[in-house]
Amino acid sequence: KSVRYELSFSEPQAHYADVQINVQDVKGTELIVSMPVWAPGSYLVREFSRFVEELKAVNTSNGKALPITKLSKNTWRIATAGAGAVNIKYRVYAYELSVRTSFIDAEHAYLNGTSIFLQVHGFEHQRQEVRVKPYAPWKVMSVALDPVNAADPWLVSAGHYDDLVDAPFEIGNHTVFSFSACGVPHEVAMFGEGNYDVEKLKKDMARISEECMAVFGEHPCKRYVFIIHNLTSGGGGLEHKNSTTLQTNRWAYTSESAYTGFLSLVAHEYFHLWNVKRLRPVPLGPFNYDEENYTTLLW
């Protein structure tokens, strides 16, 4: 059993993602869906549901439209009328390039799951599959989810909803390189022009990874992904269960002080693999995506 999402980009220049969800084995008379209000790692309420447009649902077997009622700011009820399978369609506007949000234009798509994927209540613990249909010029996708088929790079899956939305996507024509550290393959997705030295980054990032693992004695991942946005201005990072997103100045790599600052960001976010992502306070797992989660123990 699985919940199957399909992502496509008919108008990337207008900053939209087109999303479909296919839900099988529907029981009862209704299906509840909701959009999270915050993103793992960045716990301020962001109200991602405000970017959801044109939400529709049909009975998969006969194509008949199903009534939808909005229950709250981020939650909808679909009257299933006995449908055993339901197809849900909607669009998401995404035009904020930060580590906690989603951004789409004709050059690339950067997607954080909590602002893209509706949660299908009652199906959160089933496998979640994502089929990506990229905008035609895009040839590369980086995400820390499992491939369903090694021959198909555009179909990935997560064991449950929490893992799905804790793995950001970078889709486009970015540069990809890899290195091994801690006995684990590491992928680096470099979006944007920059004065970085790939071989130097491989060496330095591997050393940081090894030093972080030395604190805890074991590594929790089978594979790890760095998504790095090289920008004209701005910076920051956000940790995820098997990946991180880092934003840095594109010309920071040849200044000793700026490069040291970037490596400090790498170390900070990588260390979160253990501290906060695995060793975390009770309010931060299992996640409640519908409201604030209060704790004094975040860091």
N, C-alpha and C positions, 0 to 999 in steps of 0.2 A: 504494500500500500504506500502511496505517496501523494503529496500535494505537488502539482506540476505548474510552475510559473513559466511564462514565455515573455521575454523582453525584446522589443524591437524599437526602432528609431526612425519613424517615417519623416519626422521634422526635427532633426537635431539642431539645425540652425535657429529654430524657435524654442529650443531648450526643453523639449518634451521627450519622455519615455512612454511608450505604449506597453501596457502590461495586461497579460491574460493569466487567469488562474483556472486550472482544471481540477475540480474536486470530485473524487469518486466515493462510492459507498456512503452517500449522504443518508442519514437517518432522521426521522422526525419531520416536523413541519417548517422548520426554519434553520437558517445558517447565519451565524453572527460573524462579522468581519470588523477589524479595527486597524487603524494606523497608529503605531507607537507615537508617543509625544516627546520622547527623548531618545538619545543614542547611547549605547554602552560606551563607557569611558568619558562621556560628556553629559552629565546628569541634569543639567538645566533643562526645564521644559521648553521645547521648541515649536510645538504645535504643527507637526508635519502634515496633519490631515488637511491643512489649508491649501496644500498644493495638489490635492486629489481632485480630478475633474472627470465628468462624463462617466460616472460609475453605472454599470449596467450588469444584468445577470440574465442568463437564459437556461432553460432545461436543455442539457446537452443532447438528449435523445431526439427531441422534436424541434428545437430552436425557439420554443415559445418563451417570450419575455416573462421574467419573474418580478413581482413587486418588491421594491426596496424602500425601507423606512429608516430615516436617520434617527438613532436613539440618543446620541450625545455628540459632542464636538468631534469625536474621532471614531465613532462606532455606528455601524449600519446593520439592519436586520433584513435578510433576504427570505421572503416567504417561498419555500421550496415547492409547495403544492404536490408533495409526494415524489418529486424528482430524485432519482437515485444518483444522478451526476449533474453537476452545475458548472457552467462556464461563466466566469466573472471577467469583465473588461473595464479598464479605466486608464486614464492618462495622468502622468505626474509632471508638473512643472519643476525643473531643476536648474537653478542658475545662481548658486552660491558656492563658490570654490573655497571651502574650508575643510578641515579634517573631519568635521562632524556632520556635514551636509552632503548634498549631491549637486553635480554640475554637469550639464550637457551642452555642447556646441558642435559645430561641424568638424572640429579637430579631434575631440575625444569625449568620452563619458567617464566621469568618476562617480560611483554610486555607493552610498552607504545604505544598507538594507532597511534600516528603520524608517527611512524617508521614501522607500520605493515599494516594499513588499507588504501588502495587507496581511495581517495575521488572521488565519481561519480558525476560529475558536472550536476546540474539540479535536483539532487535527494538528496541534502544535508539536506533538511527540512522534508524528509520522515522519518518514523521510520527505525532505523538501528538495525537489529537483528544479533546476533553472536551465531553460533552453534560451540562449542568447542568439538573436538574429541581428548581426551587427549592421550598421550603416555601411553601404557598399565599400567605401575606401578603407574601412578599418580592418586590419589583419591580425591584431594581437589582443589577447585578453590575459590579464593577471589577476588572480584571486586565490585565496587560500582555502578553496573548497575542493572536494574530491572529484576527479573526472569519472563520469559514468562509464565511458568507453575511451580507452587510450587513443583511439584513432579519431576521436571527435573532440576537439578542444573547446567547443562551444556548448557542451552539455556537462553540467556539474551538479553535485548534490551535497546536502548536509543531512546529518542524522536527525535533526529537529530544528524548530524555528529559531531558537536561541543561537545556534551555530550559524544558521543562514544569515541572520542580520548582524552578526559579529564578524563578517568577512567582506570588507569593501572590494569593489570591482574597479579596475582601471582598464578601459577598453579604447583602443585606437591604434596608433602606430608608434608607440613609445619604444624606447630602447630597453632590452632585457639582457641582463647578465646574471651569472650565478656563481656561488661558491659553496664549499662544504665547511661546516664548523660544528663541533659538538656531535659529530657523526650524523648530522642532519643536513639535507640539501636546503640551501637558501636561494631564493629568487629575488632579484632587485629589478623593479619596474621604474625606469627613469623617464618621467614625462617632462618635456621642455628642454630647451637649449641650456647648456651650462658648461663651465670650464673644468669639469670633473675629469679625473684620471681613473679609468675603470680598474686598472690593475692595483693602483694604490687603495682604492675603495675596497676592493675584494680583501686585501691584506688587513687593512685597519678594521673593517667591519667584522671579519672573522675573529680577529683578536679580541674585540669587544664581546662578541658572542661567547667565546670560550671563557673569558673572565667572569661574565655574568653567571654562566652555568656552574663555574667553580664554587660559587657561593652556596648553591643548593645541591650540587652533586649529581643531578640528573636533568635531562631535557624533556619537556612535556610534549614536544611536537614531532610529527613524522616529516613535516615540511613547513617552511616558514617563508613568508613573503613580505618584503619591504616595498611599499609604494612611495616613491619620492617625487614630489612636485617641485620643479625648479622654476621659481617665480621672480618677477621683477622686484616685488616687495612682499612683506609678510613672512610669517613663519609659524612653526608650532608642530605638534605631533599628537597622535592619539593611538593608544594601545588597543589591540584586539587579541582574540584567543590564540590565533596562529599567524598574526600579521600585524603590521603597523602602517600608518600613513604619516609621512614626514613632509613638511613644507619648509623650503629654505630659499635664500637668495641664490639665483642661478650663477652668480659670479663669486660665491663664497669659498670656492674650493682651493684657490691659490693664495689666499690671505691666511697666514698661520693662525691668527686669533679667530677669524671667522670659521676656518676649517675645524679648529678645536671645538668651537661652539657647536658646529654641526655634529661632530662625533659625540659630544656630550648629549645631544638630543637623541642620537642613535642609542646610546647606552641607557638613557632614562627610559625610553619607550620599550626597549628590549627587556629591561629588568622587570617591567610590568607583566611579562609572561608568567612570572611566579607571584610577585607581590601585586595584588588586586585582581588579576585574572584567575589565579588559582587560590591564593590565600586572600580571602575577601570577607567582609562583614556580611551577616545574614541578610540585611535588606537588599543586597546587590545580587542575590541569586537564591532561588529562581527569580527571574526578572518580572516585575510588574511594570508593563510598558504604558499603563494608562494614567499614571499619576506620579507625583513626586515620591522619591524613595529616600527617607531621611536617615542619615547616619553621621556620627562624628568620627568614624574610623576609616574614611576613604583613603587617606595617606598615612 
